[in-house]
Amino acid sequence: MVSTIEWRDSKVLMLDQSRLPLEVRYVECTDYQMVAEGIKKLWIRGAPAIGIAAAMGIALGAQDIKAGSYDDFIERLELIMQTMLDTRPTAVNIKWAVGRIKKLLSEKRDESIDNIKKILIDEAKKILEEDIEINKAIGKWGAEFIKDGDTILTHCNAGSLATGGYGTATAPMLIAKEQGKRIQVIADETRPVLQGARLTAWELMQAGIPVTLITDNTAGALMKKGMIDLAIVGTDRTTRNGDVANKIGTYTVAVLCKEHNIPFYVAAPLSSIDFSMSSGDLIPIEERPPEEVTTIWGHRIAPDGVCVINMAFDVTPARYVTAFFTEKGAFRPKDIKKIMREDVDIESIRIR
């Protein structure tokens, strides 16, 4: 498994995914600005992975802060945390990571500044380690819904490259393969940045899972022919009513699945569920530079000066989602809001 991000020798080592699959290149981020740049420029992408990157970027930036008091240190660190929050507005994992770090810091007021700096490094590493275990748990629950011989459609990249390791949407596929199930995957190319073509296809080939690449507008035709048994995608933010924000084109896949009576599953670590947000209508949708649409790796493919709408994400209403695969089990959209309640028996709402 290729490492996506790690803390090494007081630096953040980040796989530059913008160069895959033609080149495997790691970038050494020596300050938090480089980490933020990596998130913005898609050196690293995928909700869990950028949450990890944000935590490591905050820890990295903290090391350079010179402060005589806790309050002074926190004031300077707030600027670094805001920089991370501003990089990708749709993905909730950055907000989650920042919130987790703020809570930790509030409990460490009596520690020395040097100790707090070490604690932030340890916490960032812990977030990475936890993410890998969470993904394996998602895979275990999700694999129960994959039968021997199934063909699975996936959109964008929610594999190990989008996480600390193992992936979210790909985790059930990997576990199913380990269980001896014969599966194959159909990957949408995922325009305009081609995460499916460049990343998902490459990852699955590395894992020994048969994968077929299609253009984004081919999925419906294959469903009509009965060539797809289920779809599994990731999520950048899910609201408590079960609406899902994911890479642009996900909504189209979900609608097509509904039309053809094909299960549409979402792999959602709890860190990507925004329980504070009531519906997907409130999710901010990132718009990216027009050059992503008008060019491919620097080569222009559209008329100069043409108007472009380049939405990075769309929102799929909960009514199109068959179930969520989380680290706590598989759940129907209507039960997502119950998962974190202490008075709810998880087993009673878990589906199999």
Beta strands, then each sheet from edge to edge (+ up, - down):
strand 1: 5-8
strand 2: 11-15
strand 3: 26-29
strand 4: 151-154
strand 5: 184-188
strand 6: 211-214
strand 7: 230-233
strand 8: 237-239
strand 9: 244-247
strand 10: 264-267
strand 11: 273-274
strand 12: 295-296
strand 13: 299-300
strand 14: 313-316
strand 15: 323-326
strand 16: 329-331
sheet 1: 1+ 2- 3+
sheet 2: 6+ 5+ 4+ 7+ 10+ 15+ 16-
sheet 3: 11+ 8+ 9- 14+
sheet 4: 12+ 13-
end
